């Protein structure tokens, strides 16, 4: 008689043996708001090629009541913008494929994306990071330098879309 060595499947409500809960893409975390609540949330398009930053910011912004959609670079973000109208795009400047300034310029060239506010972020000074964006109208985009405190990010978001609670996220610093 042959014995199968495959591990038994865990019930969907049990954590995996490595101590981490595993979810399917799109599966809600326990306690997450229902679909009817997410329809009224402000949506932030988060664009960064550094997975750790994306995961951290996504979790923190969702805990503040935002719906967060992620992209790994400017080209991926522009593809998402074809079907998504976020309230704000938070975009890293230095990324492969298409950087943040190139993405901003491409957005401003399209009437349907022209009015989406963009918060650029980078570890380099504003004057270096935003080179090429200075020819664009100053309204509708801003800049925050990494590393930043989460409270500072919320303040910048609040200034741009008026829907963040500055200081409520603690003083986490993101690099």
C-alpha positions in Angstrom: 0.0 0.0 0.0 1.5 3.3 -1.1 1.4 6.2 1.4 1.0 9.8 0.3 3.5 12.2 1.9 1.6 15.3 0.9 0.8 17.5 3.9 -2.9 17.9 4.6 -4.5 21.1 3.5 -5.1 23.6 6.2 -8.6 24.9 6.8 -8.9 28.4 5.3 -9.1 29.9 8.8 -5.9 28.4 10.0 -2.5 30.0 9.7 0.2 28.3 7.6 2.9 26.4 9.4 5.4 29.1 8.9 3.5 31.4 11.2 2.3 33.7 8.4 -1.3 33.9 7.2 -1.5 33.3 3.5 -4.3 35.0 1.5 -5.3 34.7 -2.1 -4.9 38.0 -4.1 -7.9 40.1 -3.4 -8.9 38.2 -0.3 -9.7 40.6 2.6 -7.8 40.5 5.8 -9.9 39.6 8.9 -11.7 42.8 10.1 -11.3 44.5 6.7 -14.1 46.7 5.6 -16.6 45.3 3.2 -16.9 46.2 -0.5 -19.7 48.7 0.2 -17.3 50.6 2.5 -14.4 50.5 0.1 -16.5 52.2 -2.6 -16.5 55.4 -0.6 -12.8 55.4 0.4 -10.3 57.7 -1.1 -8.1 55.7 -3.5 -4.3 56.1 -3.6 -2.2 54.7 -6.4 1.1 53.8 -4.8 4.0 53.4 -7.3 7.4 52.2 -6.1 9.8 49.4 -7.2 10.8 48.7 -3.6 8.5 45.9 -2.3 9.2 46.7 1.4 8.2 50.3 1.0 5.1 49.3 -1.0 4.0 46.8 1.6 4.6 49.1 4.6 2.9 52.1 3.0 0.0 50.1 1.8 -0.6 48.7 5.3 -0.2 52.1 7.0 -2.4 53.9 4.5 -5.1 51.3 4.6 -5.1 51.5 8.4 -5.9 55.2 7.9 -8.9 54.4 5.8 -7.6 54.7 2.3 -8.0 52.2 -0.5 -4.5 51.5 -2.0 -3.7 50.2 -5.5 -0.1 49.4 -6.2 2.2 49.5 -9.2 5.9 48.6 -9.5 6.9 51.3 -12.0 5.5 54.2 -14.0 4.6 52.1 -17.0 2.6 49.7 -14.8 0.9 52.6 -13.1 -0.1 54.2 -16.4 -1.7 50.9 -17.4 -3.6 50.9 -14.2 -4.7 54.5 -14.8 -6.4 53.3 -18.0 -9.2 51.9 -15.8 -8.6 53.6 -12.4 -9.3 57.2 -11.3 -7.4 57.5 -8.0 -7.8 60.5 -5.7 -4.0 60.7 -5.5 -0.9 59.0 -6.9 2.1 58.6 -4.6 5.0 58.0 -6.9 8.7 57.2 -6.3 11.0 59.1 -8.6 13.8 56.6 -9.1 12.3 53.4 -10.7 13.2 51.2 -13.6 11.2 51.0 -16.8 9.6 54.5 -16.3 10.6 56.8 -13.5 8.2 59.0 -11.5 8.9 62.3 -13.4 8.3 60.5 -16.8 5.1 59.1 -15.4 4.0 62.5 -14.2 4.7 64.0 -17.6 2.8 61.2 -19.4 -0.2 61.8 -17.0 -0.2 65.5 -17.7 -0.3 64.8 -21.5 -3.6 62.8 -21.2 -6.8 64.8 -20.5 -8.3 62.0 -18.4 -5.3 61.8 -16.1 -4.3 65.5 -16.1 -6.1 66.4 -12.9 -4.9 63.4 -10.8 -2.8 64.9 -8.0 0.7 63.3 -7.8 3.0 63.2 -4.7 6.5 62.5 -5.9 8.9 60.9 -3.4 12.7 60.3 -3.5 15.8 60.1 -1.3 17.5 62.7 -3.4 16.9 66.4 -3.0 13.8 67.9 -4.7 15.8 70.0 -7.2 17.5 66.8 -8.4 14.5 64.4 -8.2 12.1 66.7 -10.0 14.4 67.7 -12.8 12.2 67.6 -15.9 9.0 68.3 -13.9 9.7 72.0 -13.4 8.2 72.8 -16.8 4.9 71.3 -15.7 2.3 73.5 -13.9 3.2 73.6 -10.2 -0.4 72.9 -9.1 -1.4 69.3 -8.9 1.9 67.7 -7.8 4.2 68.0 -4.9 7.3 66.3 -3.4 8.3 64.6 -0.2 11.9 63.5 0.6 12.7 60.0 1.9 13.1 59.1 4.6 10.0 60.6 6.0 7.8 60.1 9.0 4.4 58.6 8.2 2.8 61.7 9.9 4.6 63.9 7.3 3.2 61.7 4.5 -0.3 62.0 5.9 0.1 65.8 6.1 1.2 66.0 2.5 -1.7 63.8 1.5 -4.1 66.0 3.5 -2.7 69.1 1.8 -3.3 67.5 -1.6 -6.7 65.8 -1.2 -7.9 66.9 2.2 -8.7 63.5 3.6 -5.9 62.4 5.9 -5.5 62.7 9.7 -2.0 64.2 10.3 -0.2 62.7 13.2 -2.6 59.8 13.8 -0.2 57.3 12.3 2.6 57.7 14.9 6.1 58.5 14.0 7.2 55.6 11.8 10.1 56.7 9.5 10.2 55.2 6.0 13.4 55.0 4.1 
